[in-house]
Amino acid sequence: MKDRELLPHLFRTEYRKIVAVLCYLFGIEHIEIAEDIVSDTFLSATETWAIKGLPENPTAWLYTVAKNKTKNYLKRNSLFEQKLSAEIKYNTPKTEEIEIDLSRKNITDSQLAMIFTVCNPVISSESQVALALNLLCGFGIQEIADAYITNKEVIYKRINRAKEKLKTANIKIEQPTIADINNRLETVLTTVYLLFSEGYYSISQNTILRKDLCAEAMRLCYLLIENDRTNTPAVNALFALMSFHSSRFEARMNENGEIILYQDQDETLWNQELIDQGHFFLNKASTGNQLSKYHLEAGIAYWHTQKEDTNEKWENILQLYNHLLILEYSPIAALNRTFALAKTNGKKEAIIEAEKLDLTDNHFYYSLLGNLYTDVDNKKALVHFETALKLAGSDADKTTINRNIERLNLTSN
């Protein structure tokens, strides 16, 4: 990794870990103090490393500086120390003796406690996900706004209101009970799922693939798998889903950063180890009697790791989409279903179903219609691709759409 890329990478991977540990130590009412200390740590890294160069162990450097800044803060703020002394988990009478434990185990425990704390029913489910994305996943306000397809002012207010509600309700940051897990695991999984989705297709950073976000989502999901109390079939199904999707990362873009459509991907670039990992965790997910959307989406993703274009494959994908839409309707899932319908029942039937969706503000909708109308009515296909081009946000999407337009123009001429 290049030196200039290291600090942003460490911010993405380490910021939330240190924040989780400090919040676990201080309590929910002092979230902002924890965030300020960690932000100041990274500011120090930016200034010091620019002058002195990278330390031998950059992560250890960050942890040491964060510990020192925390202890210095506690020394300088006697009022904060007094308020904290009754609550602090280590229950030590002197500030100097407080241990800032940044061991792997405590980071894991802290993050597990934090994610179940912010996914608390005293705040709305939307606010739970937004706050968890911000605190535990390191999402910026703009990134969360893009995930919700809204503006950053809405998200900023949502996160601040959520923090205030948790403080007012005097919610403790502690390891989740079985009741907590039963009540909140679904929201936790939604958070992890959104994090992976933001990495798999990112609007805010104008790039199609951000492997660091996807890897972080998988890490958080595996954190749930490692804990016996949160190791449920749905968690395993989500991990399988992410493994299958991740297996095709290297084949999804060319060297110019342009999207390679599924049917054009070089399957020799697919990661068989991740496909096998997906199989393993999908099998683990098959226990119990509850079918989640993650089971169905993992099944769809599994069939997409089978490159051969067989009728059995697309029939299975279509049936999985049918079940998914019954379980939890989503316009995007309905849109994706029409592609499978075209493969099984033909383009004309798929066009009828796709046009019923009327997703007029979505460039994927018009891209799909453009593909469905290609060789059926090329003039209509061209109109749809041109509309998709106007709505597309990323350069990679625009390049793909332009390729389709050029191909149609060549066919017409």
MINUTOR-87587 format. One line per 8 residues: number of its first residue (from 1); their letters; for each residue x, y, z of C-alpha. Coordinates in nm, 3 decimals, decimal comma. Example, Ala and Ser with C-alpha at 12.3 -4.5 7.8 and 13.67 -1.06 7.14 Angstrom:
! residues 2
1> as> 1,230:-0,450:0,780 ~ 1,367:-0,106:0,714
This chain:
! residues 413
1> mkdrellp> 0,000:0,000:0,000 ~ 0,135:0,345:-0,093 ~ 0,222:0,580:0,195 ~ -0,042:0,835:0,093 ~ -0,309:0,563:0,098 ~ -0,210:0,425:0,439 ~ -0,358:0,690:0,668 ~ -0,703:0,695:0,497
9> hlfrteyr> -0,698:0,313:0,515 ~ -0,608:0,319:0,885 ~ -0,877:0,579:0,947 ~ -1,129:0,345:0,788 ~ -1,011:0,036:0,980 ~ -0,886:0,169:1,316 ~ -1,089:0,485:1,390 ~ -1,407:0,295:1,474
17> kivavlcy> -1,219:0,037:1,682 ~ -1,066:0,300:1,911 ~ -1,396:0,492:1,931 ~ -1,575:0,171:2,033 ~ -1,323:0,099:2,309 ~ -1,342:0,456:2,446 ~ -1,722:0,461:2,431 ~ -1,730:0,125:2,607
25> lfgiehie> -1,504:0,276:2,873 ~ -1,673:0,618:2,907 ~ -2,040:0,536:2,845 ~ -2,289:0,646:2,579 ~ -2,323:0,998:2,719 ~ -1,960:1,072:2,631 ~ -1,960:0,958:2,266 ~ -1,851:1,302:2,140
33> iaedivsd> -1,550:1,306:2,374 ~ -1,441:0,965:2,246 ~ -1,481:1,081:1,885 ~ -1,286:1,402:1,953 ~ -0,995:1,214:2,112 ~ -0,970:0,970:1,821 ~ -1,006:1,247:1,560 ~ -0,726:1,436:1,735
41> tflsatet> -0,514:1,119:1,726 ~ -0,546:1,098:1,349 ~ -0,476:1,471:1,314 ~ -0,153:1,416:1,509 ~ -0,066:1,129:1,276 ~ -0,123:1,349:0,970 ~ 0,106:1,621:1,107 ~ 0,377:1,402:1,261
49> waikglpe> 0,407:1,148:0,980 ~ 0,432:1,425:0,721 ~ 0,742:1,555:0,900 ~ 0,905:1,243:1,046 ~ 0,780:0,980:0,803 ~ 0,586:0,665:0,880 ~ 0,655:0,494:1,213 ~ 0,770:0,132:1,212
57> nptawlyt> 0,424:0,014:1,326 ~ 0,163:0,277:1,228 ~ -0,129:0,098:1,399 ~ 0,061:0,060:1,726 ~ 0,158:0,429:1,701 ~ -0,209:0,528:1,671 ~ -0,307:0,310:1,968 ~ -0,029:0,451:2,186
65> vaknktkn> -0,114:0,813:2,100 ~ -0,486:0,748:2,154 ~ -0,414:0,601:2,497 ~ -0,193:0,898:2,593 ~ -0,445:1,154:2,469 ~ -0,721:0,981:2,666 ~ -0,517:0,981:2,986 ~ -0,416:1,345:2,931
73> ylkrnslf> -0,778:1,439:2,874 ~ -0,884:1,270:3,196 ~ -0,608:1,447:3,389 ~ -0,705:1,789:3,251 ~ -1,076:1,746:3,309 ~ -1,129:1,670:3,676 ~ -1,507:1,722:3,648 ~ -1,525:1,459:3,373
81> eqklsaei> -1,306:1,228:3,583 ~ -1,537:1,265:3,883 ~ -1,847:1,191:3,675 ~ -1,674:0,898:3,514 ~ -1,533:0,746:3,833 ~ -1,869:0,603:3,941 ~ -1,930:0,447:3,600 ~ -1,593:0,345:3,465
89> kyntpkte> -1,566:-0,026:3,412 ~ -1,224:-0,062:3,568 ~ -1,339:0,117:3,887 ~ -0,994:0,260:3,964 ~ -0,959:0,550:4,211 ~ -0,677:0,723:4,022 ~ -0,690:0,842:3,663 ~ -0,325:0,744:3,605
97> eieidlsr> -0,411:0,380:3,672 ~ -0,693:0,359:3,418 ~ -0,595:0,109:3,150 ~ -0,700:0,190:2,794 ~ -0,724:-0,166:2,671 ~ -0,681:-0,183:2,293 ~ -0,622:-0,557:2,281 ~ -0,794:-0,752:2,004
105> knitdsql> -1,033:-0,914:2,252 ~ -1,139:-0,584:2,407 ~ -1,183:-0,422:2,066 ~ -1,407:-0,715:1,966 ~ -1,603:-0,700:2,292 ~ -1,636:-0,322:2,265 ~ -1,762:-0,332:1,908 ~ -2,012:-0,607:1,985
113> amiftvcn> -2,139:-0,409:2,284 ~ -2,152:-0,086:2,081 ~ -2,342:-0,226:1,785 ~ -2,613:-0,370:2,010 ~ -2,624:-0,046:2,211 ~ -2,687:0,178:1,911 ~ -2,937:-0,073:1,769 ~ -3,170:-0,001:2,062
121> pvissesq> -3,551:0,020:2,025 ~ -3,559:0,360:2,200 ~ -3,455:0,507:1,863 ~ -3,611:0,441:1,523 ~ -3,474:0,160:1,307 ~ -3,352:0,412:1,047 ~ -3,163:0,604:1,316 ~ -3,019:0,281:1,457
129> valalnll> -2,871:0,189:1,120 ~ -2,743:0,542:1,051 ~ -2,576:0,572:1,392 ~ -2,419:0,227:1,368 ~ -2,289:0,303:1,019 ~ -2,138:0,625:1,150 ~ -1,987:0,503:1,480 ~ -1,899:0,141:1,411
137> cgfgiqei> -1,837:0,141:1,039 ~ -1,676:0,481:0,998 ~ -1,923:0,602:0,735 ~ -1,923:0,974:0,667 ~ -2,251:1,164:0,668 ~ -2,251:1,190:0,288 ~ -2,198:0,817:0,243 ~ -2,491:0,736:0,471
145> adayitnk> -2,704:0,992:0,288 ~ -2,622:0,815:-0,039 ~ -2,715:0,478:0,110 ~ -3,052:0,621:0,213 ~ -3,087:0,827:-0,107 ~ -3,139:1,147:0,094 ~ -2,938:1,460:0,179 ~ -2,667:1,484:0,443
153> eviykrin> -2,859:1,737:0,658 ~ -3,129:1,474:0,718 ~ -2,869:1,216:0,822 ~ -2,680:1,463:1,041 ~ -2,997:1,547:1,234 ~ -3,097:1,180:1,252 ~ -2,763:1,078:1,404 ~ -2,761:1,363:1,656
161> rakeklkt> -3,119:1,293:1,764 ~ -3,031:0,923:1,805 ~ -2,734:1,007:2,028 ~ -2,947:1,236:2,242 ~ -3,220:0,973:2,283 ~ -2,970:0,711:2,394 ~ -2,826:0,957:2,647 ~ -3,169:1,062:2,775
169> anikieqp> -3,271:0,697:2,816 ~ -2,945:0,635:3,006 ~ -2,863:0,334:2,788 ~ -2,557:0,143:2,909 ~ -2,292:0,008:2,675 ~ -2,265:-0,355:2,778 ~ -2,250:-0,703:2,634 ~ -2,588:-0,798:2,482
177> tiadinnr> -2,820:-1,037:2,662 ~ -3,013:-1,311:2,481 ~ -3,319:-1,080:2,483 ~ -3,112:-0,798:2,330 ~ -2,989:-1,032:2,058 ~ -3,342:-1,153:1,977 ~ -3,475:-0,796:1,960 ~ -3,193:-0,621:1,780
185> letvlttv> -3,000:-0,869:1,566 ~ -3,212:-0,794:1,259 ~ -3,114:-0,425:1,272 ~ -2,750:-0,520:1,328 ~ -2,760:-0,737:1,015 ~ -2,924:-0,455:0,818 ~ -2,632:-0,231:0,917 ~ -2,374:-0,484:0,802
193> yllfsegy> -2,570:-0,547:0,480 ~ -2,583:-0,173:0,400 ~ -2,212:-0,140:0,467 ~ -2,135:-0,417:0,218 ~ -2,374:-0,265:-0,036 ~ -2,204:0,074:-0,006 ~ -1,873:-0,094:-0,081 ~ -2,008:-0,307:-0,363
201> ysisqnti> -2,167:-0,011:-0,536 ~ -2,062:0,329:-0,401 ~ -2,224:0,652:-0,522 ~ -2,054:0,900:-0,292 ~ -1,699:0,813:-0,395 ~ -1,779:0,782:-0,767 ~ -1,643:0,430:-0,783 ~ -1,806:0,095:-0,831
209> lrkdlcae> -1,602:-0,105:-0,589 ~ -1,456:-0,022:-0,250 ~ -1,305:-0,343:-0,121 ~ -1,216:-0,192:0,215 ~ -1,584:-0,135:0,300 ~ -1,682:-0,481:0,185 ~ -1,400:-0,637:0,387 ~ -1,511:-0,438:0,692
217> amrlcyll> -1,870:-0,559:0,653 ~ -1,744:-0,916:0,635 ~ -1,527:-0,857:0,942 ~ -1,824:-0,728:1,144 ~ -2,038:-1,020:1,028 ~ -1,765:-1,266:1,125 ~ -1,749:-1,094:1,465 ~ -2,112:-1,204:1,509
225> iendrtnt> -2,030:-1,556:1,391 ~ -1,743:-1,584:1,641 ~ -1,977:-1,510:1,932 ~ -2,185:-1,815:2,025 ~ -2,487:-1,603:2,119 ~ -2,501:-1,418:1,784 ~ -2,399:-1,709:1,560 ~ -2,744:-1,761:1,403
233> pavnalfa> -2,844:-1,908:1,063 ~ -2,927:-1,558:0,930 ~ -2,579:-1,432:1,024 ~ -2,420:-1,727:0,842 ~ -2,643:-1,668:0,540 ~ -2,536:-1,303:0,523 ~ -2,169:-1,405:0,543 ~ -2,228:-1,658:0,263
241> lmsfhssr> -2,398:-1,390:0,053 ~ -2,102:-1,153:0,095 ~ -1,854:-1,432:0,020 ~ -2,026:-1,519:-0,309 ~ -2,042:-1,153:-0,417 ~ -1,680:-1,091:-0,316 ~ -1,565:-1,391:-0,519 ~ -1,637:-1,204:-0,843
249> fearmnen> -1,472:-0,873:-0,746 ~ -1,168:-0,908:-0,971 ~ -1,386:-0,980:-1,274 ~ -1,628:-0,689:-1,228 ~ -1,402:-0,410:-1,354 ~ -1,139:-0,376:-1,624 ~ -0,804:-0,197:-1,591 ~ -0,969:0,134:-1,684
257> geiilyqd> -1,218:0,107:-1,397 ~ -1,509:0,026:-1,628 ~ -1,783:-0,218:-1,532 ~ -1,776:-0,561:-1,691 ~ -2,129:-0,697:-1,713 ~ -2,196:-1,038:-1,562 ~ -2,230:-1,221:-1,893 ~ -1,894:-1,081:-2,010
265> qdetlwnq> -1,693:-1,160:-1,695 ~ -1,387:-1,384:-1,713 ~ -1,474:-1,664:-1,472 ~ -1,105:-1,757:-1,437 ~ -1,077:-1,437:-1,230 ~ -1,343:-1,554:-0,986 ~ -1,204:-1,647:-0,646 ~ -1,278:-2,015:-0,589
273> elidqghf> -1,167:-1,994:-0,226 ~ -1,439:-1,735:-0,154 ~ -1,695:-1,942:-0,346 ~ -1,606:-2,244:-0,130 ~ -1,630:-2,022:0,178 ~ -1,977:-1,917:0,066 ~ -2,081:-2,282:0,029 ~ -1,953:-2,361:0,378
281> flnkastg> -2,144:-2,080:0,548 ~ -2,459:-2,133:0,341 ~ -2,459:-2,493:0,463 ~ -2,418:-2,368:0,821 ~ -2,713:-2,134:0,760 ~ -2,940:-2,426:0,667 ~ -3,010:-2,520:1,030 ~ -3,322:-2,403:1,214
289> nqlskyhl> -3,665:-2,331:1,071 ~ -3,644:-1,958:0,987 ~ -3,587:-1,841:0,631 ~ -3,441:-1,491:0,608 ~ -3,393:-1,265:0,309 ~ -3,021:-1,334:0,346 ~ -3,079:-1,705:0,281 ~ -3,263:-1,623:-0,041
297> eagiaywh> -3,013:-1,360:-0,157 ~ -2,725:-1,596:-0,077 ~ -2,895:-1,859:-0,293 ~ -2,924:-1,609:-0,580 ~ -2,558:-1,511:-0,536 ~ -2,460:-1,880:-0,533 ~ -2,624:-1,941:-0,870 ~ -2,436:-1,640:-1,010
305> tqkedtne> -2,110:-1,821:-0,931 ~ -2,222:-2,091:-1,179 ~ -2,117:-1,937:-1,511 ~ -2,289:-2,187:-1,741 ~ -2,606:-2,027:-1,881 ~ -2,850:-2,311:-1,815 ~ -3,228:-2,308:-1,785 ~ -3,199:-2,472:-1,440
313> kwenilql> -2,982:-2,185:-1,318 ~ -3,221:-1,907:-1,423 ~ -3,530:-2,097:-1,309 ~ -3,375:-2,131:-0,964 ~ -3,281:-1,762:-0,958 ~ -3,633:-1,663:-1,066 ~ -3,797:-1,877:-0,796 ~ -3,562:-1,738:-0,531
321> ynhllile> -3,656:-1,384:-0,636 ~ -4,025:-1,478:-0,619 ~ -3,981:-1,597:-0,260 ~ -3,772:-1,291:-0,173 ~ -4,039:-1,050:-0,298 ~ -4,304:-1,229:-0,093 ~ -4,086:-1,220:0,217 ~ -3,971:-0,860:0,181
329> yspiaaln> -4,069:-0,655:-0,124 ~ -3,804:-0,430:-0,273 ~ -3,827:-0,239:-0,605 ~ -3,462:-0,322:-0,682 ~ -3,519:-0,693:-0,615 ~ -3,827:-0,675:-0,840 ~ -3,613:-0,508:-1,106 ~ -3,345:-0,777:-1,082
337> rtfalakt> -3,615:-1,044:-1,101 ~ -3,718:-0,922:-1,446 ~ -3,371:-1,004:-1,581 ~ -3,411:-1,364:-1,460 ~ -3,762:-1,365:-1,610 ~ -3,619:-1,260:-1,946 ~ -3,371:-1,549:-1,933 ~ -3,645:-1,804:-1,857
345> ngkkeaii> -3,959:-1,674:-2,030 ~ -3,823:-1,435:-2,291 ~ -3,778:-1,059:-2,323 ~ -4,135:-0,966:-2,414 ~ -4,281:-1,103:-2,089 ~ -3,999:-0,942:-1,893 ~ -4,065:-0,601:-2,053 ~ -4,428:-0,610:-1,942
353> eaekldlt> -4,325:-0,688:-1,583 ~ -4,041:-0,434:-1,581 ~ -4,256:-0,146:-1,707 ~ -4,507:-0,206:-1,426 ~ -4,235:-0,106:-1,178 ~ -4,218:0,251:-1,316 ~ -3,891:0,336:-1,137 ~ -3,852:0,660:-1,329
361> dnhfyysl> -3,578:0,806:-1,109 ~ -3,350:0,503:-1,129 ~ -3,090:0,467:-1,404 ~ -3,073:0,088:-1,353 ~ -3,441:0,072:-1,448 ~ -3,378:0,242:-1,782 ~ -3,059:0,043:-1,842 ~ -3,250:-0,280:-1,790
369> lgnlytdv> -3,528:-0,166:-2,025 ~ -3,262:-0,071:-2,278 ~ -3,119:-0,422:-2,260 ~ -3,462:-0,586:-2,273 ~ -3,569:-0,382:-2,577 ~ -3,241:-0,449:-2,761 ~ -3,322:-0,666:-3,067 ~ -3,693:-0,631:-2,983
377> dnkkalvh> -3,731:-0,259:-3,058 ~ -3,393:-0,092:-3,094 ~ -3,537:0,260:-3,116 ~ -3,704:0,219:-2,777 ~ -3,386:0,060:-2,643 ~ -3,187:0,367:-2,749 ~ -3,434:0,606:-2,580 ~ -3,409:0,408:-2,255
385> fetalkla> -3,028:0,400:-2,263 ~ -3,017:0,776:-2,325 ~ -3,247:0,833:-2,025 ~ -3,026:0,605:-1,814 ~ -2,723:0,809:-1,918 ~ -2,884:1,130:-1,791 ~ -2,963:0,972:-1,453 ~ -2,636:0,781:-1,400
393> gsdadktt> -2,414:0,915:-1,124 ~ -2,079:0,740:-1,168 ~ -1,835:0,761:-1,460 ~ -1,818:0,381:-1,476 ~ -2,196:0,355:-1,521 ~ -2,191:0,623:-1,789 ~ -1,914:0,442:-1,975 ~ -2,114:0,117:-1,974
401> inrnierl> -2,431:0,290:-2,095 ~ -2,239:0,473:-2,369 ~ -2,102:0,139:-2,489 ~ -2,458:0,009:-2,522 ~ -2,562:0,320:-2,713 ~ -2,265:0,289:-2,950 ~ -2,345:-0,078:-3,009 ~ -2,707:0,006:-3,093
409> nltsn> -2,604:0,288:-3,327 ~ -2,370:0,055:-3,513 ~ -2,651:-0,204:-3,546 ~ -2,892:0,063:-3,677 ~ -2,640:0,185:-3,932
